[in-house]
Amino acid sequence: MAAWPMERGWVLGQTGLNSLLPTTLWLHELRSITMAPQGLPPSRMAFLGMLLGLLMASCFTFCLSHQNPEFALTSPEKSSTKEAERKDTTAEEELDSEVLEVFHPTYEWQALRPGQAVPVGSHVRLNLQTGAREVKLQEEDKYRNNLKGLRKGKRLDINTNTYTSQDLKSALAKFKEGAEVESSKEDKARQAKVKRFFRPIEELKKDFEELNVVIETDMQIMVRLINKFNSSSSSLEEKIAALFDLEYYVHQMDNAQDLLSFGGLQVVINGLNSTEPLVKEYAAFVLGAAFSSNPKVQVEAIEGGALQKLLVILATEQPLTAKKKVLFALCSLLRHFPYAQQQFLKLGGLQVLRSLVQAKGTEVLAVRVVTLLYDLVTEKMFAEEEAELTQESSPEKLQQYRQVHLLPGLREQGWCEITAHLLALPEHDAREKVLQTLGALLATCRDRYHQDPQLSRMLVSLQAEYQALAALELRDGEDEGYFRELLGSINSLLKELR
């Protein structure tokens, strides 16, 4: 029997061998028949060869179509791979059977038994009292789950076949119309509510006209008050009342300039010539409010002769209340106005203030005068420092300040000694302002301070007093108290005068 030709690496399964055995025997007999007669013609031999080939091909196809998956022709490499996979699967199944029991924690601490597995992200701790491990879920997971639960909502199941695009457009148009109608209803309701509490200005004007009450602007009111004050038929009380009301309006810069526009400012300035002290007092009160930080009104006041009139009142016998208001108007006119300061020095303003301070019973005015001098000195110093910082050599305002020779005038008029003697005032606020002025005049009055023994004694006495007061402040927990600042000013002056 001839051997079956097989390629390397392949084996024949049991089923294919059984099915191939009868055919092989038959072919063997056929071969013996064909090989017996040696004298067959070549054509006969070719036919038998072809028949033998067809039978062998049919037999091989039959074996392949009926092979068993387990015993068919297979590749040794694939068989080994499948076997390895089969072993891995079996090992995993055996491992799964040995997986520990999974513990399901809550948001409360629970004891963990040995052999239990904990999910990832759980909070595990060791209870030192019981020695057991305890597990719970993280609090942030609880909040995150709550947030997810809040964000979850039921989806609207819309059947696209139910509504057409035209239906949706129609519904949207009706929705907009409904919103407009609702908005208009809300507006009407709100307007009705406002009308219940407020009335239109036209109705109010009609009602006031019926009651003989006229609504006036600030300009109209000031014109009426000036006319009332300037009227010869008005009584003293009416004039004082008009000036008192006018002071309220001219605090506003625009109103003060409006007062200037219709000539009311000059009327008030002329009121300083009145023989009635009350008229002078309240006229100065109005002027002080109008001059304050209002350059346009300040210029018109200088041209209108207000400075001369104010100095005359301060230089003559007048009630103290009137001089207070006049000094207030003078301070408002001089501050931040270098041209007025020049005119003040030319008119002998320093002599007038010196006489005012040296008069008896004018201590209150003395503190205000010292404060004014300190402001004027520091104002000029700040203007020069600002010019140096901005590198402007000749700005107009700086040139005006350089023409104000205030410090030499203060030295000549004896203000170095006058200021030093004001340290005897008992009020702490007054002493503070005097100390500030002494410091501002130190460069000009240093030699005068050295020649004044009373100043040194006063400074030493105040130093001891404020050391005790500063110690009390420090004991109360105030590191930067008021008396400590005053003590620092005194110490600085003493250091400069040694």
C-alpha positions in Angstrom: 0.0 0.0 0.0 1.4 3.4 -1.0 1.9 6.1 1.7 -0.3 9.2 1.7 1.6 12.2 0.7 1.5 14.8 3.6 3.3 18.2 4.1 5.4 18.9 7.1 3.6 20.0 10.2 0.2 18.5 9.4 -1.4 15.3 10.8 -4.5 13.4 9.6 -7.4 13.2 12.0 -9.1 9.9 13.0 -12.3 10.6 11.2 -10.5 11.5 7.9 -8.4 8.3 8.2 -11.5 6.1 8.7 -13.3 7.7 5.7 -10.2 7.4 3.5 -9.4 3.8 4.2 -11.9 2.0 1.8 -11.1 4.4 -1.0 -7.4 3.7 -0.6 -7.9 0.0 -0.7 -9.9 0.3 -3.9 -7.2 2.5 -5.5 -4.6 -0.2 -4.5 -6.6 -2.8 -6.3 -7.0 -0.5 -9.3 -3.3 0.1 -9.4 -2.6 -3.6 -9.3 -5.0 -4.1 -12.2 -3.6 -1.3 -14.2 0.0 -2.4 -13.6 -0.7 -6.1 -14.5 -1.0 -5.8 -18.2 2.2 -4.3 -19.3 1.2 -4.1 -22.9 -1.6 -1.4 -22.6 -1.4 1.3 -25.2 -0.2 4.8 -24.1 -3.7 6.4 -24.5 -5.2 3.8 -22.2 -2.5 4.5 -19.6 -3.2 8.3 -19.8 -6.9 7.8 -19.2 -6.3 5.7 -16.2 -3.8 8.3 -14.8 -6.4 11.0 -15.1 -9.0 8.9 -13.4 -6.7 8.1 -10.6 -6.0 11.8 -10.0 -9.6 12.7 -9.9 -10.3 10.0 -7.4 -7.5 11.2 -5.1 -8.8 14.8 -5.3 -12.3 13.7 -4.5 -11.1 11.8 -1.6 -9.1 14.7 -0.2 -12.1 17.1 -0.5 -14.3 14.6 1.3 -11.9 14.3 4.2 -11.7 18.1 4.6 -15.5 18.6 4.5 -16.1 15.9 7.2 -13.3 16.7 9.6 -14.1 16.9 13.4 -13.1 20.2 15.1 -11.2 18.2 17.7 -9.5 15.7 15.4 -9.3 17.6 12.0 -6.2 19.0 10.4 -5.0 21.7 12.8 -2.0 23.9 13.3 0.2 23.0 16.3 0.9 26.7 17.0 -2.8 27.6 17.0 -3.6 24.6 19.2 -1.0 25.7 21.7 -2.3 29.3 21.8 -5.9 28.1 22.4 -4.7 25.8 25.1 -2.9 28.6 26.8 -6.0 30.8 26.7 -8.0 27.9 28.0 -5.6 27.6 31.0 -5.7 31.4 31.7 -9.5 31.4 31.7 -9.6 28.5 34.1 -7.1 30.3 36.3 -9.2 33.5 36.3 -12.3 31.5 37.2 -10.5 29.9 40.1 -9.2 33.3 41.2 -12.7 34.8 41.0 -14.0 32.1 43.2 -11.5 33.3 45.8 -12.3 37.1 45.6 -12.9 38.7 49.0 -16.4 39.8 50.1 -17.0 43.4 49.0 -18.0 45.8 51.8 -20.7 48.4 50.9 -20.1 51.5 53.0 -22.6 54.2 53.9 -22.2 57.8 55.1 -21.9 56.5 58.7 -18.9 54.8 60.3 -19.2 51.0 60.2 -16.8 48.3 61.4 -14.8 46.4 58.7 -14.5 42.7 59.2 -11.3 40.8 58.2 -11.4 39.6 54.6 -13.7 42.3 53.4 -12.7 44.4 50.4 -13.3 48.2 50.4 -14.4 50.1 47.3 -12.1 52.7 45.9 -12.5 56.2 47.4 -13.9 55.1 50.7 -12.8 56.8 54.0 -11.0 54.3 56.2 -9.8 54.9 59.8 -8.5 52.9 62.7 -10.6 53.2 65.8 -8.0 53.5 68.6 -10.6 52.6 71.3 -11.8 49.3 69.8 -8.8 48.6 67.5 -11.1 47.9 64.6 -11.0 49.4 61.1 -14.0 51.5 60.2 -15.2 52.6 56.8 -17.6 55.2 55.4 -18.2 57.2 52.2 -16.7 60.6 51.6 -18.9 63.5 52.4 -18.0 65.2 49.1 -19.4 62.1 47.3 -22.7 62.7 49.2 -22.8 66.3 48.0 -21.8 65.4 44.5 -24.6 62.8 44.4 -27.1 65.3 45.7 -26.0 67.8 43.1 -26.3 65.1 40.4 -29.7 64.3 41.7 -30.8 67.9 41.5 -29.4 68.3 38.0 -31.2 65.2 36.8 -34.6 65.9 35.4 -37.2 64.2 33.3 -36.7 64.5 29.6 -39.5 65.9 27.6 -40.5 63.2 25.2 -41.4 65.2 22.1 -42.9 63.4 19.2 -41.5 65.1 16.1 -44.4 63.8 14.1 -47.0 65.6 16.3 -46.0 69.3 15.6 -45.0 70.8 12.3 -42.7 73.8 11.8 -45.7 76.0 11.0 -47.4 74.9 14.3 -44.3 75.9 16.2 -44.0 79.3 14.6 -47.7 80.0 15.3 -47.3 79.0 18.9 -44.2 81.2 19.3 -46.0 84.2 17.8 -48.9 83.7 20.2 -46.4 83.4 23.1 -44.8 86.8 22.1 -48.2 88.5 21.9 -49.1 87.1 25.3 -45.9 88.4 26.8 -46.5 91.9 25.3 -50.0 91.9 26.7 -48.8 90.8 30.1 -46.0 93.4 30.0 -48.4 96.1 29.1 -50.7 95.0 31.9 -47.9 95.1 34.4 -46.8 98.6 33.2 -50.4 99.9 33.6 -50.6 98.4 37.0 -47.3 100.0 38.0 -48.3 103.4 36.6 -51.6 103.2 38.5 -49.7 102.5 41.7 -47.4 105.4 41.1 -50.3 107.7 40.4 -51.8 106.8 43.7 -48.8 108.0 45.6 -47.5 110.8 43.4 -49.0 113.5 41.3 -47.8 115.1 38.1 -46.0 118.4 38.4 -48.6 120.1 36.2 -51.3 119.3 38.8 -49.1 120.4 41.6 -48.5 123.8 39.9 -52.2 124.3 39.4 -52.9 123.5 43.1 -50.1 125.8 44.2 -51.4 128.6 42.0 -54.8 128.2 43.6 -53.1 128.4 47.0 -51.1 131.4 45.8 -47.9 129.3 46.2 -45.3 129.6 43.3 -42.6 127.0 42.7 -39.3 128.8 42.2 -35.9 127.8 41.1 -32.8 128.6 43.2 -32.0 131.5 40.9 -35.5 133.0 41.4 -35.3 132.4 45.2 -31.9 134.2 45.4 -33.2 137.1 43.4 -36.2 137.4 45.7 -34.0 137.3 48.8 -31.6 139.9 47.4 -34.5 142.2 46.6 -35.9 141.7 50.1 -32.6 142.5 51.7 -31.9 145.5 49.5 -35.4 147.0 50.0 -35.7 150.0 52.2 -39.1 149.0 53.3 -37.8 145.7 54.8 -37.3 145.6 58.5 -34.1 144.5 60.2 -35.5 141.1 61.0 -36.6 140.6 57.4 -33.1 141.6 56.2 -31.4 139.2 58.6 -33.8 136.4 57.6 -33.1 137.0 53.9 -29.3 136.9 54.5 -29.7 133.7 56.6 -31.7 132.0 53.8 -29.3 133.2 51.2 -26.3 131.7 52.9 -27.9 128.2 52.5 -28.1 128.6 48.7 -24.6 130.1 48.0 -22.8 127.1 49.5 -23.3 125.6 46.0 -20.7 126.8 43.6 -23.2 127.3 40.7 -25.6 129.3 42.9 -22.7 131.5 44.1 -21.8 132.3 40.5 -25.5 132.9 39.7 -25.5 135.4 42.6 -22.6 137.1 40.9 -24.4 137.2 37.5 -27.3 139.3 38.5 -25.4 141.7 40.8 -26.4 140.1 44.1 -22.8 139.6 45.3 -22.1 143.4 45.2 -25.3 144.0 47.1 -24.1 141.7 49.9 -20.6 143.3 49.9 -22.2 146.7 50.3 -24.0 145.3 53.3 -20.7 145.3 55.1 -21.0 149.1 55.3 -24.2 148.9 57.3 -24.4 150.5 60.7 -26.2 147.5 62.1 -23.7 144.9 63.5 -26.1 142.1 62.7 -26.3 143.1 59.1 -22.5 143.1 58.9 -22.3 139.7 60.7 -24.7 138.0 58.3 -23.5 139.7 55.2 -20.0 138.4 56.1 -21.5 135.0 56.7 -23.0 134.9 53.2 -19.7 136.1 51.7 -17.7 133.5 53.5 -19.9 130.7 52.1 -19.7 132.2 48.5 -15.9 132.7 48.5 -15.1 129.2 49.7 -13.2 127.3 46.9 -14.8 129.5 44.2 -12.1 131.4 42.3 -14.5 133.3 40.0 -16.4 134.8 43.0 -13.1 135.5 44.8 -11.9 137.6 41.9 -15.1 139.6 41.7 -15.0 140.1 45.5 -11.5 141.6 45.3 -12.6 143.9 42.5 -15.7 144.8 44.4 -13.7 146.0 47.5 -14.6 143.2 49.8 -11.1 142.8 51.3 -10.9 146.4 52.4 -14.3 146.3 54.0 -13.5 143.1 55.9 -10.2 144.5 57.3 -12.0 147.7 58.4 -14.5 145.7 60.5 -11.7 143.7 62.1 -9.8 146.8 62.9 -12.7 148.7 64.6 -14.8 148.0 67.6 -17.4 145.4 66.7 -19.1 142.6 68.6 -17.1 139.4 68.9 -19.7 137.4 67.0 -19.5 139.8 64.0 -15.7 139.6 64.0 -15.9 135.8 63.9 -18.0 135.9 60.8 -15.8 138.6 59.2 -12.7 136.6 60.0 -14.3 133.5 58.4 -15.0 135.5 55.2 -11.4 136.8 55.2 -10.0 133.3 55.5 -12.2 132.0 52.6 -11.1 134.9 50.5 -7.4 134.5 51.1 -7.0 130.7 50.8 -5.7 129.5 47.4 -5.8 133.0 46.0 -2.2 134.5 45.9 -3.4 137.8 44.4 -5.7 138.4 47.3 -2.8 137.5 49.7 -0.6 140.2 48.0 -3.4 142.8 48.5 -3.8 141.7 52.1 -0.2 142.4 52.8 -0.3 145.7 51.0 -3.4 146.8 53.0 -1.7 146.0 56.3 -3.5 142.9 57.0 -0.8 141.5 59.3 -1.0 144.6 61.6 -4.8 144.2 61.7 -4.6 140.6 62.7 -1.8 141.3 65.3 -4.1 143.9 67.0 -6.9 141.5 66.9 -4.9 138.7 68.6 -3.4 141.0 71.3 -6.8 142.4 72.3 -8.4 141.0 75.5 -11.0 138.3 75.2 -10.1 137.3 71.7 -8.4 134.0 72.4 -10.8 132.2 70.1 -10.0 134.6 67.3 -6.3 134.2 68.1 -6.4 130.4 67.4 -8.2 131.0 64.1 -5.7 133.7 63.1 -2.7 131.4 63.8 -4.4 128.6 61.8 -4.9 131.0 58.9 -1.2 132.0 59.0 -0.1 128.3 59.1 -2.3 127.6 56.0 -0.9 130.5 54.1 2.7 129.5 54.8 2.3 125.9 54.0 0.2 126.7 50.9 3.2 128.6 49.4 5.6 125.8 50.4 3.4 123.2 48.7 3.2 125.3 45.5 7.0 125.5 45.3 7.4 121.8 45.9 4.8 120.9 43.3 6.6 123.1 40.8 9.9 121.3 41.5 8.3 117.9 41.1 6.6 118.9 37.8 9.8 120.7 36.6 7.9 123.8 35.7 10.1 126.8 36.2 7.6 129.7 35.8 4.0 128.7 36.0 1.6 131.6 36.5 0.4 130.5 39.9 3.9 129.9 41.2 4.9 133.4 40.0 2.0 134.9 42.0 3.0 133.0 45.1 6.6 134.2 44.8 5.3 137.8 44.9 3.7 137.1 48.3 6.4 138.0 50.9 4.5 136.6 53.8 7.4 135.2 56.0 9.5 138.4 56.0 6.3 140.3 57.0 5.6 137.9 59.8 9.1 138.4 61.2 8.9 142.1 60.9 5.5 142.3 62.6 6.6 140.3 65.6 4.6 137.2 64.8 7.5 134.9 66.0 7.0 136.1 69.6 3.2 136.4 69.3 2.9 132.8 68.2 5.3 131.5 70.9 3.3 133.2 73.7 0.1 131.5 72.4 1.4 128.2 73.8 0.0 129.4 77.2 -3.5 128.7 75.9 -5.1 125.9 78.0 -6.9 124.0 75.2 -5.1 121.1 73.6 -6.5 121.9 70.2 -5.2 125.5 70.4 -1.7 124.2 71.5 -1.7 121.8 68.5 -2.3 124.6 66.0 0.3 126.9 67.7 2.9 124.1 67.6 2.2 123.5 63.9 2.7 127.2 63.2 5.9 127.4 65.3 7.3 124.5 63.2 6.3 126.3 59.9 8.0 129.5 61.1 11.1 127.7 62.5 13.4 128.6 59.5 12.4 132.2 59.7 12.2 132.7 63.4 15.0 130.4 64.7 17.1 133.2 66.2 14.0 134.8 67.8 13.1 131.5 69.4 16.6 131.1 70.9 16.3 134.6 72.3 13.0 133.9 74.0 13.6 132.1 77.4 9.8 131.9 78.0 9.4 129.7 75.0 12.0 127.2 76.2 10.4 127.0 79.7 7.0 126.6 78.1 8.2 123.8 75.8 9.8 121.9 78.7 6.7 122.3 80.9 4.5 121.0 78.0 6.9 118.1 77.4 6.5 116.9 81.0 2.7 117.3 80.8 2.3 115.4 77.5 4.7 112.7 78.6 2.3 111.8 81.4 -0.7 112.0 79.1 1.0 109.9 76.4 1.8 107.3 79.1 -1.8 107.0 80.0 -2.7 106.6 76.3 -0.1 103.8 76.0 -1.5 102.1 79.1 -4.9 102.2 77.5 -3.5 100.5 74.4 -3.3 103.5 72.1 0.1 103.3 70.4 -0.4 106.4 68.2 -2.6 108.6 70.3 -3.4 112.3 70.1 -1.1 113.3 73.0 1.7 111.2 71.7 1.6 113.3 68.5 1.7 116.5 70.4 4.7 115.2 72.4 6.5 114.4 69.2 6.0 118.0 68.0 7.3 119.4 71.2 10.4 117.1 71.1 11.1 118.1 67.6 11.1 121.8 68.5 13.3 121.3 71.5 15.7 119.3 69.4 15.9 122.1 66.8 16.4 124.8 69.4 19.3 123.1 71.3 
